Amino acid sequence: MTLRAKWNELLPQLATLSAPAALADELIARYSARTRRVYGEDYLEIVLTALGFLVQLSTDPTAVRLAAWFHRAEHLPGGSPAEDAEASARFAERLLPVHGIDPTRTAEVARLIRRTGSDGVAPDRRDLVPDRPDANGDVLLDAVNAHLAAAPDWYAEHVAELRRASDDRDAYLQRRYDELGLLLAEETPLFRTPYAEQRMGPGARANLQAELESVDSAIPAPWRGWSSAALTATATFGAIAAAAVAAAASGAPWQVPADEPDSVVFPLLVALLAIGISAVLFRCARSGRQRAGLIAGGILALSVTALLVTWARIPVTNSVNGVGLRVPLLIAALVLVAIASAAAIAGSLLRARTTRYLPARNHGQQLSWFAVAVVIALVLLSVVQPVSRAYLLNANEWVRPATQAAQPAPKSTLNGQVSWTNDEATGWLEEAVATKHGIALAGRSGVVEMLDPATGDIRWRYTRSDTDSRSPELYALNGGDLVLADFPGFGKVVLDADTGRRTAAWPRDDKDQVVQNADPLVTGESFATGSDKLRGVDVNGRIRWTYEPGRCTEVNAAATAGVVVGLLSHECGSSGDELAGLDVDTGKQLWQRSTKEGYRRPMVVGDLVVAAVEPDGDSDPATALVGIDARSGAERWRWKVPQQWACRTLLMPSGRMVIVVDCPGPETRTNDTSVVTAIDSRTGRTAWQHVAPIDPRGRVAVTTDGRVVALTRTGQGCQLNVVSRTGFRQAQLPDGVTCSREAWAFGNQVFTAQRDGTIVALR
């Protein structure tokens, strides 16, 4: 029906109305004006049609009908319902009395119109049960809200026009989204009368749901969906990271030492499955269906089961057999799969519960993917790798700690008597170092033992089961308070010299760093091509500085308390050798100078660095010894090696003395005499010199108080030879002590060993 026909239906109830046609023309003209984008003729027709089957519920149908005609007679673009209702009510109050409507009805019409501005569809629905029944108001409001149940196409166009007419589009969208969320709550009716709710409720809810989706997609959402994207990225990248870790595990042993190569089938199978699982978990995390959650849950259960089986198969460790790197890597890979599947489950549940529109891609989601990728990469580098290393470090070490402090070393007289023997030690004197708390021995299969200097008892024993059969190299650090053990095939471990407990461990990657000076700690690293490196290192393995002298340069160094003196030997080009002084703490170069002489075998004696001058390389005898001032690089003194000395000159520090051992004549088998010289490192002058019947090709031991000791086999047994400031003397060792091994000095104590490995301390 046209609006004019609906107006004509109202005329029998308005018998007193004067000029009804003029009033109808006025109202219809207002609703059909070209400036109206919303609340036009179609809108009014929907309201009046709904009023046709609702008006019988009112107490004053005429007032309700008039209010319906007038409620949007005044409308300003962008105006609120309250503003339109107030303006329309005033318009009715002016116009109706002119056309003969009595004041009582006019007041009722104006009241009803004003209700359409304050009691329309809004979040606050407390007026659903008013204090006083208002049948007229309820009927009018249900008719006004009948446009909610209009045809979907018309309703969509209507709300789009309302959106365009708003002054602040973003604020309108957010406000409207909140209103729609409350309106669509299950416990909230949309209409005030049960009849209207029954007849128009389903259609209205369908339109409002469609509007909610439209409004949600139109709200600016630069960050919406970041949590869902983060869970999806975790599920995807977590599985990919698990594949990478499992692939790395295929190249690592399951148990050490490995009797035979381990099969790579299982870790490679885990890697391939993880790659396939990454695609499955990606789809599960982006789906809110129950099936997606079940699939991700199945993967989680499978990964947990595999994790428990792997954990149950961890090899039993002891002092000989240890756990290989494959164990923690496989466990880490399975944990990553479990985390990825749990993230997929969480992502699926979040999708199922999320009602808001999720853009396909925005800044928040892109940033989430990038952030998760970075976090997982950091987890691999900062968590998986260190945790795996820490696990192996603890699982493969065996410590028998010390129970009491070391006793003071006895006074050494070297009178030919035995102080004590030890036949339980597994280490050798050849790999021993002196510390504040005893003599540390290195044995095969990763053993370090500490002997009490007074009794020879084993104070503590440290064993690693993840190293090869070679002996570790030992160095005394921090004045003898610490022992650095360089285990072949594993890395470096720092032990407390008093208790035997580990205080630090260096990474396996640093195993190629050769200790060039122990206290302070300086390491060197050689390369076939490129530049050799010199590094200042803390006792925990942290590299403070790195010095690179250039290509084709061999570096040998010795360090005092404040300066590292590097001997730079250029192996290509025409450049001569050089000396460089570096600050111990920072590595800053303090000085550098060239030298035409080949300096070799640097060592610290007192506060100087002493080196041998060997112009033709390490294979020829030294021509001189030089004392180099570490602070300036200046040559403080030079001690010329006699030309008739023909053997390889042995240099050994002893307190502030440099002990030099050489042969005074041609290097022949018949030459069994050595010349022993003590040089004062402060002046470079000879402090004393003696010739002794000691084989120049044999090993000699030097104590810290300047005594040179060697063993000689005679017809009566083993003879002890001692050269000191006072001259040369000999002492016969007791029966049973053979010269099967050479002499070794640690501090002022001298030791030897028997063929069966028994260590003998000489009094």
C-alpha positions in Angstrom: 0.0 0.0 0.0 1.2 3.5 -0.7 1.7 6.0 2.1 -1.4 7.9 1.0 -3.5 4.7 1.3 -2.2 4.1 4.8 -3.0 7.7 5.7 -6.5 7.2 4.5 -6.9 4.2 6.9 -6.2 6.7 9.7 -8.9 9.2 8.6 -12.0 7.4 10.3 -10.3 7.8 13.6 -9.5 11.5 12.9 -13.0 12.8 12.2 -12.2 16.1 13.8 -9.1 16.7 11.7 -9.2 19.7 9.5 -7.5 19.6 6.1 -6.3 16.0 6.4 -5.0 16.0 2.8 -2.8 19.0 3.5 -1.4 17.4 6.7 -0.7 14.1 4.7 1.0 16.0 2.0 3.2 17.8 4.5 4.3 14.6 6.2 4.8 12.5 3.1 6.8 15.4 1.5 9.1 15.3 4.5 9.7 11.5 4.3 10.1 11.6 0.6 12.5 14.6 0.4 15.5 14.1 -1.9 17.8 15.1 0.9 16.8 12.1 3.0 19.3 9.3 2.8 17.8 7.4 5.7 14.4 7.3 7.4 12.6 7.9 4.1 9.4 6.6 2.6 10.4 2.9 2.7 11.3 3.2 6.4 8.0 4.8 7.2 6.1 2.2 5.3 7.8 -0.6 7.2 6.8 1.1 10.5 3.2 1.6 9.5 2.9 -2.0 8.2 4.1 -3.4 11.5 1.8 -1.0 13.4 -1.1 -2.5 11.4 -0.8 -5.8 13.3 0.4 -4.4 16.6 -1.9 -1.4 17.2 -4.7 -3.5 18.6 -2.4 -4.0 21.7 -2.4 -0.3 22.5 -5.0 1.8 24.5 -5.0 4.8 22.1 -4.5 3.5 18.6 -5.0 7.0 17.1 -2.3 8.6 19.2 0.1 5.7 18.4 -0.6 6.0 14.6 0.0 9.8 14.7 3.2 9.3 16.7 4.4 6.8 14.1 3.7 9.3 11.3 5.4 12.2 13.1 8.4 10.4 14.9 10.9 11.1 12.1 9.2 14.1 10.5 12.2 16.2 11.5 15.5 14.7 10.6 18.9 16.3 10.2 21.7 14.3 8.5 24.0 12.9 11.2 21.5 13.8 14.0 21.0 11.4 16.9 17.6 9.7 17.5 17.1 11.8 20.6 17.6 15.0 18.6 15.3 13.9 15.8 12.6 12.8 18.4 12.7 16.1 20.2 12.5 18.1 17.0 9.7 15.9 15.7 7.7 16.1 19.0 7.9 19.9 18.9 6.8 19.9 15.3 3.7 17.7 16.2 3.0 20.0 19.1 2.8 23.0 16.7 1.0 21.3 13.8 -1.6 19.0 15.4 -3.5 21.7 17.3 -3.7 23.7 14.1 -5.5 20.7 12.5 -8.0 20.3 15.3 -6.3 17.7 17.5 -7.2 18.2 21.2 -4.4 19.1 23.6 -4.6 15.8 25.5 -4.0 13.7 22.4 -1.4 16.1 21.2 0.5 15.7 24.4 0.3 11.9 24.2 1.6 12.0 20.6 4.5 14.2 21.7 5.3 11.9 24.6 5.3 8.8 22.4 7.5 10.5 19.9 10.1 11.5 22.5 10.2 7.9 23.7 11.5 6.8 20.2 14.6 8.9 20.9 15.4 7.6 24.4 13.9 4.1 24.5 14.8 2.8 21.2 17.1 -0.2 20.6 20.1 0.6 22.8 22.5 -1.2 25.1 20.6 -0.1 28.2 17.5 -2.2 28.3 16.5 -1.6 31.9 13.2 -0.1 30.8 11.9 -3.5 29.5 9.9 -3.7 32.7 8.9 -0.1 33.4 7.5 1.0 36.7 4.2 1.8 34.9 2.8 -0.2 32.1 2.9 1.8 28.8 1.1 -0.2 26.1 1.1 2.7 23.7 4.9 3.2 24.0 5.7 -0.5 23.7 3.6 -0.8 20.6 5.1 2.3 19.0 8.7 1.2 19.8 8.1 -2.3 18.4 6.7 -0.7 15.2 9.6 1.7 15.0 12.1 -1.2 15.4 10.3 -3.3 12.8 12.9 -2.1 10.3 15.3 -4.5 12.1 13.3 -7.4 10.6 13.0 -5.8 7.1 14.3 -7.5 3.9 18.0 -8.2 4.2 18.9 -6.1 1.2 17.0 -3.1 2.4 18.4 -3.4 5.9 21.9 -3.7 4.7 21.5 -0.5 2.6 19.8 1.3 5.5 22.7 0.6 7.9 25.2 1.5 5.3 23.5 4.9 4.9 23.5 5.4 8.6 27.2 4.6 8.7 28.0 7.1 5.9 25.9 9.8 7.6 27.9 9.6 10.9 30.4 12.4 11.6 33.0 10.1 13.2 32.9 6.8 11.3 35.3 4.9 13.5 33.6 5.9 16.8 30.2 5.0 15.3 31.4 1.6 14.2 32.9 0.8 17.6 29.8 2.0 19.4 27.5 0.1 17.1 29.6 -3.0 17.5 29.1 -2.9 21.2 25.4 -2.2 20.9 24.9 -5.2 18.5 26.8 -7.5 20.8 24.4 -6.7 23.6 21.3 -6.9 21.4 22.3 -10.3 20.2 22.9 -11.7 23.6 20.6 -14.8 24.1 18.9 -13.5 27.2 18.0 -10.1 25.6 14.6 -9.8 23.7 14.6 -7.4 20.8 11.0 -6.3 21.1 8.8 -5.3 24.0 5.7 -7.2 23.2 5.7 -11.0 23.0 3.7 -10.9 19.8 6.3 -8.7 18.0 9.2 -10.8 19.4 7.6 -14.0 18.1 6.7 -12.5 14.7 9.8 -10.3 13.9 12.5 -11.6 16.3 14.1 -14.2 14.1 14.3 -11.9 11.1 15.7 -9.1 13.2 18.4 -11.3 14.7 19.5 -12.5 11.3 19.8 -8.9 10.1 21.6 -7.8 13.2 24.0 -10.7 12.9 24.8 -9.8 9.3 25.2 -6.1 10.4 27.6 -7.3 13.2 29.8 -9.1 10.7 29.8 -6.1 8.4 30.6 -3.6 11.2 33.3 -5.9 12.6 35.0 -6.2 9.2 34.8 -2.4 8.7 36.3 -1.5 12.1 40.0 -0.6 11.6 41.9 -3.6 12.9 45.7 -3.1 12.5 46.5 -5.5 15.4 43.4 -7.7 15.6 44.2 -11.4 15.3 47.8 -11.1 16.6 47.3 -13.8 19.2 45.8 -16.2 16.7 48.6 -15.5 14.3 51.2 -16.0 17.1 49.7 -19.4 17.9 49.6 -20.4 14.3 53.2 -19.3 13.8 54.3 -21.2 17.0 52.6 -24.3 15.7 54.3 -24.0 12.3 57.8 -22.8 13.1 57.9 -25.0 16.2 57.5 -28.1 14.0 60.0 -26.8 11.5 62.5 -26.1 14.3 61.9 -29.6 15.6 62.8 -31.0 12.1 66.0 -29.0 12.1 67.0 -30.2 15.6 66.1 -33.8 14.7 68.2 -33.5 11.5 71.1 -32.3 13.6 70.6 -35.2 16.0 71.2 -37.7 13.1 74.8 -36.7 12.9 75.4 -37.0 16.7 76.1 -40.2 18.7 73.6 -41.8 21.0 76.2 -43.0 23.4 79.9 -42.3 23.9 82.2 -43.8 23.2 80.3 -45.3 20.3 81.2 -48.9 19.6 79.8 -48.6 16.1 78.0 -45.8 14.1 74.5 -45.2 15.3 71.6 -45.6 12.9 70.3 -42.3 11.5 66.8 -43.8 10.6 64.9 -42.7 13.7 66.2 -39.0 13.9 65.7 -38.6 10.1 62.2 -40.1 10.4 61.4 -37.6 13.2 62.7 -34.8 11.0 60.6 -35.8 8.0 57.5 -36.3 10.1 58.0 -32.9 11.8 58.1 -31.2 8.3 54.8 -32.8 7.4 53.4 -32.1 10.8 54.2 -28.4 10.3 51.7 -28.1 7.4 49.0 -30.1 9.3 49.4 -28.0 12.5 49.2 -24.8 10.4 45.8 -25.8 9.1 44.6 -27.0 12.5 45.6 -23.7 14.2 43.6 -21.7 11.6 40.5 -23.8 11.9 37.9 -23.6 14.6 36.4 -27.0 13.9 36.4 -29.7 16.5 38.2 -32.0 14.0 41.2 -29.7 13.9 41.6 -29.8 17.7 41.3 -33.6 17.7 44.1 -33.9 15.0 46.4 -31.5 16.9 45.6 -33.4 20.2 46.5 -36.7 18.5 49.9 -35.2 17.4 50.5 -33.9 21.0 49.8 -37.4 22.4 52.1 -39.0 19.8 54.9 -36.6 20.6 54.5 -37.1 24.4 54.6 -40.9 23.9 57.7 -40.7 21.8 59.3 -38.4 24.4 58.6 -40.9 27.2 60.0 -43.7 25.1 63.2 -41.7 24.3 63.6 -40.8 27.9 63.3 -44.5 28.9 66.0 -45.4 26.4 68.6 -43.0 27.7 71.9 -44.9 28.1 73.1 -45.8 31.5 76.2 -43.7 32.3 79.3 -44.5 34.3 82.9 -43.4 34.4 83.5 -45.1 31.0 80.3 -44.8 29.1 78.4 -41.5 28.6 75.4 -40.0 26.9 75.9 -38.7 23.3 74.6 -35.4 21.9 71.8 -37.2 20.1 69.9 -37.8 23.3 69.2 -34.1 24.3 68.7 -33.1 20.7 66.0 -35.8 20.1 64.4 -34.8 23.4 64.4 -31.2 22.4 62.9 -32.0 19.0 60.1 -33.9 20.5 59.5 -31.2 23.1 59.3 -28.7 20.2 56.7 -30.9 18.4 54.7 -31.0 21.7 54.8 -27.3 22.1 53.8 -26.8 18.4 50.8 -29.1 18.7 49.7 -27.5 22.0 49.9 -24.1 20.2 47.7 -25.5 17.4 45.1 -26.7 19.9 45.1 -23.3 21.6 44.8 -21.6 18.2 41.9 -23.8 17.1 40.0 -23.2 20.4 40.7 -19.4 20.0 39.3 -19.5 16.5 36.2 -21.4 17.7 35.5 -18.8 20.4 36.3 -15.7 18.4 33.2 -14.0 17.0 34.9 -10.9 15.7 36.0 -10.6 12.1 39.7 -11.5 11.6 41.4 -9.8 8.7 43.4 -12.1 6.4 46.5 -10.1 7.1 47.4 -6.9 9.1 50.3 -5.4 10.9 49.6 -7.3 14.1 49.5 -10.7 12.5 52.6 -10.0 10.3 54.5 -8.8 13.4 53.4 -11.9 15.3 54.8 -14.2 12.6 58.1 -12.3 12.5 58.4 -12.2 16.3 57.6 -15.9 16.7 60.2 -16.8 14.1 62.8 -14.7 15.9 61.9 -16.1 19.3 62.1 -19.7 18.1 65.5 -19.0 16.5 66.7 -17.5 19.8 65.3 -20.5 21.6 67.3 -22.8 19.4 70.5 -20.8 19.9 70.0 -19.6 23.5 68.0 -22.5 25.0 68.3 -25.8 23.1 72.0 -25.6 22.5 73.0 -24.4 26.0 70.6 -26.8 27.7 71.8 -29.7 25.6 75.4 -28.8 26.4 74.6 -28.4 30.1 72.8 -31.7 30.2 75.8 -33.5 28.6 78.2 -31.6 30.9 76.5 -32.9 34.0 75.4 -36.3 32.8 78.9 -37.3 31.7 81.1 -36.2 34.6 82.0 -38.2 37.7 83.6 -36.5 40.7 85.1 -38.0 43.8 85.5 -34.7 45.7 88.2 -34.0 48.3 87.3 -34.6 51.9 90.2 -32.7 53.5 92.7 -30.0 52.7 96.1 -30.7 51.2 99.0 -30.9 53.6 102.1 -28.8 53.0 104.8 -30.2 50.8 107.8 -31.6 52.7 111.2 -29.9 52.4 113.1 -31.2 49.4 116.7 -32.2 50.1 117.2 -34.6 47.2 119.3 -36.9 49.3 118.5 -40.1 47.4 115.7 -41.2 49.7 112.0 -41.7 48.8 109.3 -39.6 50.4 106.3 -41.6 49.3 105.0 -43.7 46.5 101.5 -44.0 44.8 100.5 -47.0 42.8 96.8 -46.1 42.5 97.0 -43.0 40.3 96.0 -43.5 36.7 97.7 -40.4 35.4 101.3 -39.7 34.3 103.8 -37.2 35.4 104.3 -36.2 31.8 100.8 -34.6 31.9 101.0 -33.1 35.4 101.0 -29.5 36.7 101.7 -28.1 40.1 98.9 -26.2 42.0 98.5 -24.7 45.4 96.7 -27.8 46.6 98.8 -30.6 45.1 100.0 -32.1 41.8 97.3 -32.5 39.2 97.8 -35.6 37.0 96.1 -36.2 33.6 95.3 -39.8 32.7 93.7 -41.6 29.7 89.9 -41.7 29.2 89.3 -38.3 30.6 90.7 -38.6 34.1 92.2 -35.8 36.2 93.6 -36.6 39.7 95.0 -34.4 42.4 97.8 -35.9 44.6 98.5 -34.6 48.1 102.1 -33.3 47.9 102.9 -34.6 51.4 101.5 -38.1 51.3 100.8 -38.9 47.6 97.2 -39.8 48.4 94.6 -39.1 45.7 92.7 -36.1 47.1 90.1 -36.0 44.4 89.4 -37.5 41.0 87.4 -35.9 38.1 86.4 -38.1 35.1 84.6 -37.3 31.9 83.0 -40.2 30.0 82.4 -38.2 26.8 86.0 -37.7 25.7 88.4 -40.0 23.8 91.2 -42.1 25.1 93.8 -39.4 25.0 94.9 -37.6 28.1 93.7 -34.1 28.7 96.1 -31.2 28.8 96.4 -29.5 32.1 97.2 -25.8 33.0 97.3 -24.1 36.4 95.2 -20.9 36.6 94.8 -18.0 39.1 98.1 -18.7 40.9 97.3 -22.4 41.2 93.8 -22.2 42.6 92.2 -23.6 39.4 93.1 -26.3 36.9 92.2 -26.0 33.3 91.7 -29.4 31.7 91.5 -29.5 27.9 89.7 -32.8 27.1 90.3 -34.0 23.5 87.0 -34.4 21.6 85.0 -32.4 24.3 86.4 -29.0 25.3 87.9 -27.3 28.3 86.8 -27.6 31.9 87.9 -25.5 34.8 88.2 -27.3 38.1 88.7 -26.1 41.6 92.2 -27.3 42.6 91.2 -27.7 46.2 87.9 -29.7 45.8 88.0 -31.0 42.3 84.5 -29.6 41.5 83.9 -28.0 38.2 83.6 -24.2 38.2 83.3 -23.5 34.5 83.3 -25.2 31.1 84.2 -23.9 27.7 82.2 -24.7 24.7 83.1 -27.5 22.4 83.6 -24.9 19.6 86.6 -23.6 21.5 88.6 -26.9 21.5 90.9 -25.5 18.8 92.1 -22.7 21.0 95.6 -23.6 22.2 96.7 -22.2 25.5 99.8 -20.1 24.9 99.9 -18.6 28.4 98.1 -20.0 31.4 98.2 -17.2 34.0 97.0 -14.7 32.7 95.1 -16.9 30.3 95.9 -16.3 26.6 95.0 -18.6 23.8 96.0 -18.9 20.1 94.3 -20.3 17.1 96.0 -21.2 13.8 94.4 -21.3 10.4 95.8 -22.8 7.2 94.6 -19.7 5.3 93.8 -16.3 6.7 95.0 -14.7 9.9 96.0 -16.5 13.1 94.3 -15.2 16.2 95.4 -14.4 19.7 92.7 -14.1 22.4 92.5 -12.9 25.9 90.2 -15.3 27.8 88.5 -15.3 31.2 88.6 -18.5 33.2 84.9 -19.0 32.3 85.8 -19.1 28.6 84.5 -15.6 27.8 86.7 -14.0 25.2 87.6 -10.4 26.2 89.5 -9.5 23.1 90.9 -10.9 19.8 94.1 -9.9 18.1 94.7 -10.7 14.4 98.2 -9.8 13.2 97.5 -10.5 9.5 97.7 -13.3 6.9 100.6 -15.8 6.9 101.6 -14.8 10.4 102.5 -17.3 13.1 101.9 -16.0 16.6 103.7 -17.1 19.8 102.9 -15.2 23.0 103.9 -14.9 26.7 102.1 -12.7 29.2 103.1 -10.9 32.3 100.5 -9.5 34.8 99.7 -6.5 32.5 101.1 -7.1 29.0 101.0 -9.8 26.4 104.1 -10.0 24.3 103.5 -11.6 20.9 106.2 -12.9 18.6 105.0 -12.4 15.0 106.7 -14.6 12.4 105.7 -13.7 8.9 105.7 -16.7 6.6 105.0 -15.0 3.3 106.1 -11.8 1.8 109.3 -9.9 2.5 108.3 -8.5 5.9 110.6 -9.4 8.8 109.5 -10.7 12.1 107.9 -8.4 14.7 107.2 -8.0 18.3 103.9 -6.6 19.6 102.8 -5.7 23.1 99.0 -6.0 24.0 97.1 -4.9 27.1 96.1 -8.1 29.0 92.6 -6.7 29.9 91.6 -5.0 26.6 93.9 -6.4 23.9 94.8 -2.9 22.9 98.2 -2.7 21.1 100.6 -0.8 23.3 103.7 -1.0 21.0 105.1 -2.8 18.0 108.6 -3.1 16.6 110.3 -5.0 13.8 113.2 -7.3 14.3 115.5 -9.0 11.8 116.1 -11.9 14.2 113.9 -14.9 14.7 112.6 -14.8 18.2 111.2 -18.2 19.4 110.0 -20.0 22.6 109.0 -16.9 24.7 108.5 -17.4 28.4 108.0 -15.1 31.4 110.8 -14.9 33.9 110.4 -12.4 36.7 108.9 -9.3 35.0 110.6 -9.9 31.6 109.8 -12.0 28.6 112.8 -14.1 27.6 113.1 -15.5 24.1 115.6 -17.5 22.1 117.2 -16.0 19.0 116.9 -18.6 16.3 117.5 -17.0 12.9 117.1 -20.2 10.9 114.0 -21.5 12.6 113.2 -23.9 15.4 115.4 -26.7 14.2 118.7 -24.9 14.7 120.6 -24.0 17.9 119.9 -20.6 19.5 122.5 -17.9 19.0 121.5 -15.7 21.9 118.9 -15.2 24.6 117.2 -11.8 25.0 115.3 -10.2 27.9 112.4 -8.1 26.5 110.7 -5.4 28.6 107.0 -6.2 28.4 105.9 -2.6 28.8 108.0 -1.1 26.1 109.3 -3.9 23.9 112.8 -2.8 24.5 115.6 -5.3 24.7 116.9 -5.1 28.3 119.8 -7.5 27.9 121.2 -10.1 25.5 123.1 -13.2 26.5 125.1 -14.7 23.7 125.1 -18.5 23.4 128.7 -19.8 22.8 129.2 -21.0 19.2 130.7 -24.3 20.3 127.4 -25.3 22.0 125.9 -27.7 19.5 122.7 -29.1 21.0 119.2 -27.7 21.0 119.4 -25.2 23.9 116.9 -26.0 26.6 115.4 -23.0 28.4 113.5 -23.3 31.7 112.4 -20.6 34.2 113.3 -21.0 37.8 112.1 -18.1 40.0 114.1 -15.1 38.7 116.6 -17.3 37.0 116.7 -18.7 33.4 118.2 -22.2 33.4 120.0 -23.0 30.2 121.1 -26.6 29.4 123.2 -27.4 26.4 126.1 -29.6 25.3 129.6 -28.0 25.3 130.8 -29.8 22.2 129.6 -31.5 19.1 126.2 -33.2 19.2 127.3 -36.8 19.0 126.4 -40.0 20.7 129.7 -40.0 22.5 129.0 -36.6 24.0 127.5 -37.3 27.4 128.3 -34.0 29.1 126.0 -31.0 29.6 126.7 -27.5 30.6 124.1 -26.0 32.9 123.9 -22.2 33.2 121.8 -20.0 35.4 121.1 -16.4 34.1 119.8 -13.7 36.3 116.7 -12.4 34.5 117.1 -8.9 36.0 120.6 -8.3 34.6 121.1 -10.9 31.9 124.4 -11.9 33.6 125.5 -15.5 34.4 124.7 -16.3 38.0 126.5 -19.6 37.9 127.6 -22.3 35.4 128.7 -25.9 35.8 129.6 -28.8 33.6 128.1 -32.1 34.6 128.1 -35.7 33.3 124.5 -35.5 32.2 123.3 -36.8 28.9 122.4 -33.7 26.9 119.8 -35.7 25.0 117.9 -36.7 28.1 115.3 -34.8 30.0 116.2 -32.7 33.0 113.9 -31.3 35.7 114.2 -27.8 37.2 112.9 -26.9 40.6 111.7 -23.4 41.5 114.9 -22.8 43.7 117.2 -23.4 40.7 118.2 -27.1 41.0 118.6 -29.1 37.8 117.9 -32.8 38.2 118.4 -35.8 35.9 118.5 -39.6 36.4 121.2 -41.8 35.2 121.2 -45.7 35.0 124.4 -47.2 36.5 125.5 -50.7 37.4 124.4 -50.1 40.9 120.9 -49.0 40.0 119.4 -45.6 39.4 121.5 -42.5 40.2 120.2 -39.0 41.0 122.2 -36.1 39.5 121.8 -32.6 40.9 123.3 -29.4 39.5 122.8 -26.2 41.6 124.6 -23.0 42.5 127.0 -25.0 44.7 128.0 -27.4 42.0 127.3 -31.0 40.9 126.5 -33.9 43.2 125.1 -37.4 42.9 122.9 -39.6 45.1 122.1 -43.3 44.8 118.4 -44.1 44.8 117.1 -47.0 46.9 116.8 -50.5 45.4 113.6 -50.9 43.5 113.6 -47.4 42.1 114.6 -47.7 38.5 115.4 -45.2 35.8 112.7 -46.4 33.5 111.2 -42.9 33.5 112.7 -39.5 33.6 112.7 -37.0 36.5 110.0 -34.3 36.9 109.9 -31.3 39.1 106.8 -29.6 40.5 107.6 -26.7 42.7 110.7 -27.9 44.7 109.6 -31.5 44.7 111.1 -34.0 42.3 109.3 -37.1 41.1 109.9 -40.2 38.9 107.8 -43.2 37.9 108.2 -46.9 37.5 107.3 -49.0 34.5 104.1 -50.1 36.2 103.0 -46.5 36.6 103.9 -46.2 40.3 104.7 -42.5 41.1 107.8 -42.0 43.4 108.3 -38.8 45.2 112.0 -38.1 46.1 112.8 -36.7 49.5 
